[in-house]
Amino acid sequence: MSGSALSTEPPILYSKAEFIETDTGNKVSRRATIAGPQNIILGGKTIISSGSIIRGDLRRTGPGHAVVISLGRYCLVGEGCILRPPYKTYRGNFNYYPMKIGDHVHIGANTVVEAANIGNHVEIGKNCVIGKFTFIKDCVKIADNTVIPPNTVIPALSYYAGSPGAFVEDLPESTQENVEAYTKGYYARFQPA
């Protein structure tokens, strides 16, 4: 693995008082808003930055315990991001639908996500809008300031940019290893000051 190149980078220091660390290594900022935490699953070694809002309270009406938002392992949620489940009115009933985010997903600062599904090894830039019910497959990169319209399906190994977001080029097969090395390296460098 090419992780050795990352170890030369300086640590990313944070205030230990500001972050809560869970048993599974998730690091959640006390300045983040986690609404409805019982409906949110964090896979482990995930970082939720300050100012982020995760809306687990927006869930389907009715009985039962519902997972609204699940994030995999090594997810990096940037400052000021908003993750909220997609919703629609179907046959006169307004409902929210679950959002599933895979492993090794980096979401840049101030991005709003209402996707239905984000695969593994995905990089989403800063200041993006990911529309409702978007499906992002594995190994995708979305440029900063991109707006992905609702119901878009983004194929694996593709690079999207623009407003509205459009296909730019295919990504190399090495995307999976590169993103995994990046998220693991970032997590390893994210240390209390």
N, C-alpha and C positions, 0 to 999 in steps of 0.2 A: 504494500500500500504506500501511496505517496504522502503519508501523513507527516513525514519528517520535515518537509518543506514548511509546513504550517507551524511547527514548534518554534521556529525562529521569530515568529510574530509576538509582540508584547501581549501580556494578559489584558483582558477587558475587565477593569475593576468596577465593582459595584459596592454599595453600602450594605453591609450585612443586616443592618436594622431595617432596610427597606424591603428586603426579599424574604419570603417564607420558603423554606426548602422542605419538600415532602420526602417521605420514606423512599420513593422511587426516583428521587433526584430532580423532580420538577422544581423550578425556581420561579416563583410568582411574585411580582412586585405588589407591595401593599398599596401602591398608587394606581394599580389596575382595578377595574371594576369587573368582578366576576358575579354576574347576576344568576341566581338559580344554580349554585355550584353542584347540587345533587343531580343535576341533569347534564353535567359536563364530565367527560372522561379525558384525562391527560395520560398518555401512554408511558411517560417516564423520560427524564432528561430533556424536558421541554422548558423553554424560557418564555415567560409572559412579561413583556416590558411595561414600564410605567405609562399610564395614560391609556392603555389598551382597555377595550370594553368587550367582554364576551357574554352574549345574551343567552344564557341557558334557561332563563325564565320564560322565553318566548317558545311555548311548546303547544303541541296539539291539545285541544280540549278533550276532556274525558278522563276516565279512571286510569290507574296504572302509572308506574314509574317509567318515564320516557327518557332515553338518552337523546338530548337535543343536539349537542355538539361533541364530537369525539376527535381528539388529536392523537396522532401516533407518537412514536419516539423521536427524539431529536428535532422537535419543531421549534422554530424561532419566530416568535410573534413580536414584531417591531413596535416602537413607541407610537401610541395614538391610533393603533389599528382597531377596527371594529369588526367583530365576527358575529353575525347574526343569521339565524336560520332562514332559508327562503320560505316564502309564503305565497299562497294563492287562494282565490275563492273558487270552489268547485261545487256545482249544484247548489249555489246559494250559501254554502258553508265556508267561512274563512278559516283557514288552517295553516299552521306552520309545519314544515317538513324537516327531517334531520339533516345535519351537515356532517359529512365524514371527511376528515383530513388524514392523509397517510403519514408515513415516516419520512424524516429528513425533508421537511417543508420549511422554507424560509419565506416569511411574509414581511415585506419592507414597511417602513414607518408610514403612518397615516393612510394605510390602505383599508378599504371597506370590502369585506367579503360576504357575499350571500350565496355562495356556490352550494350545489347539492353534494358534490364530490370532488375532492382534490386528491390526486394519486400520490405516489411516493416520488421522492427526489425532484421536487418542484421548487423553483425560485420565482417568487412574485416580487416585483420591484416596489419602490416607494410611490405613494400617492396614486395608487391604482384603484379602480372600481371593478370588482368581479361581480357581474350581474347575477340575479336570482336564477337558480337551477342550472348554473353553468356546471359542466362536467369537464374537469381538467385531468387528462390521463397522466401516466408516469413520465418522468424526465422531461418536463416542460419548463421553459423560461419565459417570463412575461416582463417586458421592459418597464422601467419607471414611467409613471404618468399614463399608463395604458387603461383604456376603458373597454372591458369585455361586455358586450351586450348580453341580456338575459337569454337563457336556454342555449348558449353556445357550447359546442363540444369541441374541445381542443385536443387533437391527436397527440399520441406519445412522440417524444423526441422532436418537438416543434418549438420555434421561437416566435412569439407574438409581440407586436408593438402597435402603438397608434391609438387614435380615438375616432371611430370605433376600432378596437383591436383587430388586427388582421395578421395572417401568416406572413412571416418574413423569410425564414429559412429553416431547413432541417438542422437539428443539433447532432453532434457526433455521438457515437456509441459510448464514448467515455463519460458522458454526462452523468450517469448514475454514480460512478466512482468519484467524480469531481464534486458533486453536490454532497455526497455522503462524507467525504473528507472535509469539506467546508463546514457542515453542520456539527460534526464531531469535534473538529478543531475549534470552532467557535465555542462550543459548550465547555471544552477543556480549558479554554483561555478565560472563560467567564468566571472570575474568582472574586471572593470578598476582599475588599481593600484592607 
